[in-house]
């Protein structure tokens, strides 16, 4: 995602709560400290399809907002 971000594309990384710090650190190390992270509740693995769908309902509005901001 960092390489795509550097090329000017609207990008984000979806991370669960415990991985926010890791995602922020990696973005800085890869040269994109402004890479937006969309946070979803943890865990994701082992969930039923309905619960995963619920996680996506948290992420999608944030992603849409980021895309709209990028296009301005």
Backbone as a printed PyTorch tensor [residue, N CA C, xyz], in Angstrom:
tensor([[[  0.8070,  -1.1930,   0.0000],
         [  0.0000,   0.0000,   0.0000],
         [  0.8520,   1.2600,   0.0000]],

        [[  1.9850,   1.1920,   0.6590],
         [  2.8500,   2.3700,   0.7070],
         [  3.2920,   2.7810,  -0.6890]],

        [[  3.6480,   1.8090,  -1.5190],
         [  4.0880,   2.1400,  -2.8750],
         [  2.9520,   2.7610,  -3.6840]],

        [[  1.7550,   2.2460,  -3.5240],
         [  0.6020,   2.8260,  -4.2260],
         [  0.3330,   4.2390,  -3.7290]],

        [[  0.4500,   4.4350,  -2.4260],
         [  0.2490,   5.7620,  -1.8300],
         [  1.2610,   6.7490,  -2.3930]],

        [[  2.5110,   6.3190,  -2.5050],
         [  3.5620,   7.1830,  -3.0420],
         [  3.2790,   7.5720,  -4.4890]],

        [[  2.5290,   6.7470,  -5.1970],
         [  2.1800,   7.0400,  -6.5930],
         [  0.9330,   7.9040,  -6.7100]],

        [[  0.3850,   8.3030,  -5.5630],
         [ -0.7470,   9.2160,  -5.5770],
         [ -2.1170,   8.5720,  -5.5760]],

        [[ -2.1750,   7.2600,  -5.3900],
         [ -3.4730,   6.5870,  -5.3690],
         [ -4.0940,   6.6450,  -3.9750]],

        [[ -5.4010,   6.6340,  -3.9320],
         [ -6.1150,   6.5820,  -2.6510],
         [ -5.9300,   5.1820,  -2.0760]],

        [[ -5.2930,   5.1120,  -0.9370],
         [ -5.0310,   3.8170,  -0.3200],
         [ -5.3010,   3.8760,   1.1760]],

        [[ -5.5210,   2.7220,   1.7380],
         [ -5.6650,   2.5900,   3.1750],
         [ -5.3340,   1.1530,   3.5460]],

        [[ -5.1080,   0.9330,   4.8100],
         [ -4.8990,  -0.4150,   5.3130],
         [ -5.9270,  -0.6430,   6.4110]],

        [[ -6.6020,  -1.7700,   6.3500],
         [ -7.5850,  -2.1200,   7.3670],
         [ -6.8830,  -2.9580,   8.4180]],

        [[ -6.9220,  -2.4930,   9.6580],
         [ -6.2410,  -3.1830,  10.7570],
         [ -7.1890,  -3.3360,  11.9400]],

        [[ -6.9760,  -4.3860,  12.7140],
         [ -7.7650,  -4.5260,  13.9420],
         [ -7.0090,  -3.8590,  15.0850]],

        [[ -7.7410,  -3.5580,  16.1360],
         [ -7.2440,  -2.7620,  17.2520],
         [ -5.7990,  -3.0340,  17.6720]],

        [[ -5.4140,  -4.2890,  17.9370],
         [ -4.0620,  -4.5290,  18.4410],
         [ -2.9470,  -4.2080,  17.4400]],

        [[ -3.2870,  -4.0130,  16.1770],
         [ -2.2690,  -3.8130,  15.1550],
         [ -2.1240,  -2.3660,  14.6870]],

        [[ -2.8060,  -1.4470,  15.3570],
         [ -2.7100,  -0.0300,  14.9890],
         [ -1.2720,   0.4700,  15.1100]],

        [[ -0.6390,   0.1930,  16.2390],
         [  0.7350,   0.6710,  16.4530],
         [  1.6760,   0.0790,  15.4030]],

        [[  1.5470,  -1.2040,  15.1180],
         [  2.3780,  -1.8530,  14.1040],
         [  2.1490,  -1.2140,  12.7310]],

        [[  0.8990,  -0.9890,  12.3910],
         [  0.5790,  -0.3760,  11.0990],
         [  1.1470,   1.0230,  10.9740]],

        [[  1.0460,   1.8010,  12.0400],
         [  1.5780,   3.1600,  12.0460],
         [  3.0990,   3.1390,  11.8900]],

        [[  3.7420,   2.2500,  12.6200],
         [  5.2050,   2.1310,  12.5470],
         [  5.6500,   1.7060,  11.1550]],

        [[  4.9850,   0.7030,  10.5990],
         [  5.3510,   0.2200,   9.2630],
         [  5.1590,   1.3120,   8.2040]],

        [[  4.0880,   2.0630,   8.3160],
         [  3.8450,   3.1460,   7.3530],
         [  4.9920,   4.1580,   7.4060]],

        [[  5.4290,   4.5090,   8.6020],
         [  6.5510,   5.4500,   8.7420],
         [  7.8290,   4.8660,   8.1510]],

        [[  8.1210,   3.6040,   8.4830],
         [  9.3310,   2.9500,   7.9880],
         [  9.3350,   2.8820,   6.4590]],

        [[  8.1630,   2.6630,   5.8830],
         [  8.0600,   2.5440,   4.4270],
         [  7.9240,   3.8890,   3.7170]],

        [[  8.0100,   4.9770,   4.4880],
         [  8.0150,   6.3050,   3.8900],
         [  6.6630,   6.9200,   3.6220]],

        [[  5.6150,   6.3830,   4.2470],
         [  4.2740,   6.9540,   4.0660],
         [  3.6040,   7.1530,   5.4240]],

        [[  4.1340,   8.0860,   6.2170],
         [  3.5660,   8.2900,   7.5530],
         [  2.1140,   8.7730,   7.5300]],

        [[  1.6750,   9.2670,   6.3690],
         [  0.2940,   9.7380,   6.2430],
         [ -0.6620,   8.6550,   5.7490]],

        [[ -0.1810,   7.4160,   5.6290],
         [ -1.0370,   6.3240,   5.1740],
         [ -2.1800,   6.1170,   6.1650]],

        [[ -3.4170,   6.2800,   5.7170],
         [ -4.5340,   6.1160,   6.6450],
         [ -4.7650,   4.6480,   7.0210]],

        [[ -5.0470,   4.4450,   8.2770],
         [ -5.3750,   3.1150,   8.7780],
         [ -6.8380,   3.1110,   9.1880]],

        [[ -7.5820,   2.1550,   8.6970],
         [ -8.9860,   1.9970,   9.0720],
         [ -9.0370,   0.9100,  10.1410]],

        [[ -9.5110,   1.2760,  11.3060],
         [ -9.5200,   0.3560,  12.4420],
         [-10.8510,  -0.3830,  12.5360]],

        [[-10.7370,  -1.6980,  12.6890],
         [-11.9200,  -2.5280,  12.9300],
         [-11.7130,  -3.2760,  14.2390]],

        [[-12.7870,  -3.7310,  14.8570],
         [-12.6560,  -4.4860,  16.1070],
         [-11.9090,  -5.8060,  15.8990]],

        [[-11.2180,  -6.2090,  16.9190],
         [-10.4700,  -7.4720,  16.9290],
         [-11.2850,  -8.5030,  17.6970]],

        [[-11.2490,  -9.7530,  17.3820],
         [-10.4990, -10.4190,  16.3390],
         [-11.3050, -10.4960,  15.0490]],

        [[-10.6520, -10.9730,  14.0160],
         [-11.3370, -11.2080,  12.7520],
         [-11.3640, -12.7110,  12.4560]],

        [[-10.2640, -13.3650,  12.7450],
         [-10.1760, -14.8040,  12.4960],
         [-11.1260, -15.5920,  13.3740]],

        [[-11.6850, -16.6410,  12.8060],
         [-12.5610, -17.5210,  13.5640],
         [-13.9890, -17.0260,  13.7020]],

        [[-14.2870, -15.8830,  13.0920],
         [-15.6470, -15.3450,  13.1910],
         [-16.5490, -15.9390,  12.1170]],

        [[-17.8210, -15.9310,  12.3950],
         [-18.7890, -16.3630,  11.3860],
         [-18.8510, -15.3010,  10.2860]],

        [[-19.3810, -15.6850,   9.1510],
         [-19.5060, -14.7610,   8.0300],
         [-20.3070, -13.5150,   8.4320]],

        [[-21.3270, -13.7040,   9.2400],
         [-22.1490, -12.5700,   9.6760],
         [-21.3350, -11.5860,  10.5090]],

        [[-20.4610, -12.1040,  11.3720],
         [-19.6370, -11.2230,  12.1860],
         [-18.5750, -10.4970,  11.3400]],

        [[-18.0270, -11.1970,  10.3600],
         [-17.0640, -10.5620,   9.4580],
         [-17.7720,  -9.4540,   8.6720]],

        [[-18.9740,  -9.7320,   8.2520],
         [-19.7640,  -8.7330,   7.5440],
         [-19.9850,  -7.5100,   8.4360]],

        [[-20.2140,  -7.7330,   9.7040],
         [-20.3740,  -6.6310,  10.6570],
         [-19.1230,  -5.7800,  10.7470]],

        [[-17.9610,  -6.4390,  10.7110],
         [-16.6960,  -5.6990,  10.7340],
         [-16.5830,  -4.8250,   9.4850]],

        [[-17.0310,  -5.3630,   8.3560],
         [-16.9420,  -4.5860,   7.1140],
         [-17.8550,  -3.3610,   7.1700]],

        [[-18.9610,  -3.4820,   7.8640],
         [-19.8640,  -2.3400,   7.9890],
         [-19.2360,  -1.2090,   8.7970]],

        [[-18.2650,  -1.5400,   9.6190],
         [-17.5050,  -0.5240,  10.3550],
         [-16.4870,   0.1320,   9.4230]],

        [[-15.8550,  -0.6710,   8.5760],
         [-14.7660,  -0.1880,   7.7240],
         [-15.2440,   0.5890,   6.4930]],

        [[-16.2880,   0.1330,   5.8500],
         [-16.7020,   0.7140,   4.5670],
         [-16.9640,   2.2220,   4.6380]],

        [[-17.7100,   2.7380,   5.6100],
         [-17.9210,   4.1930,   5.6450],
         [-16.6120,   4.9780,   5.7980]],

        [[-15.6690,   4.4240,   6.5520],
         [-14.3760,   5.0960,   6.7150],
         [-13.6060,   5.1110,   5.4000]],

        [[-13.6730,   4.0090,   4.6680],
         [-12.9740,   3.9110,   3.3860],
         [-13.5910,   4.8700,   2.3690]],

        [[-14.9060,   4.9340,   2.3250],
         [-15.5970,   5.8530,   1.4160],
         [-15.2040,   7.2890,   1.7240]],

        [[-15.1520,   7.6300,   3.0000],
         [-14.7590,   8.9850,   3.4100],
         [-13.3420,   9.3030,   2.9350]],

        [[-12.4140,   8.3650,   3.0960],
         [-11.0420,   8.5710,   2.6670],
         [-10.9510,   8.7690,   1.1560]],

        [[-11.7120,   8.0020,   0.4070],
         [-11.7080,   8.1380,  -1.0590],
         [-12.2450,   9.5060,  -1.4590]],

        [[-13.3340,   9.9210,  -0.8290],
         [-13.9110,  11.2260,  -1.1530],
         [-12.9280,  12.3480,  -0.8340]],

        [[-12.2200,  12.2400,   0.2860],
         [-11.2430,  13.2570,   0.6420],
         [-10.0920,  13.2880,  -0.3580]],

        [[ -9.7260,  12.1420,  -0.8660],
         [ -8.6110,  12.0470,  -1.8090],
         [ -8.9590,  12.6840,  -3.1550]],

        [[-10.2090,  12.6080,  -3.5490],
         [-10.6240,  13.0920,  -4.8640],
         [-10.8060,  14.6050,  -4.8920]],

        [[-10.9050,  15.2260,  -3.7610],
         [-11.1300,  16.6840,  -3.7160],
         [-10.0250,  17.4540,  -4.3610]]])
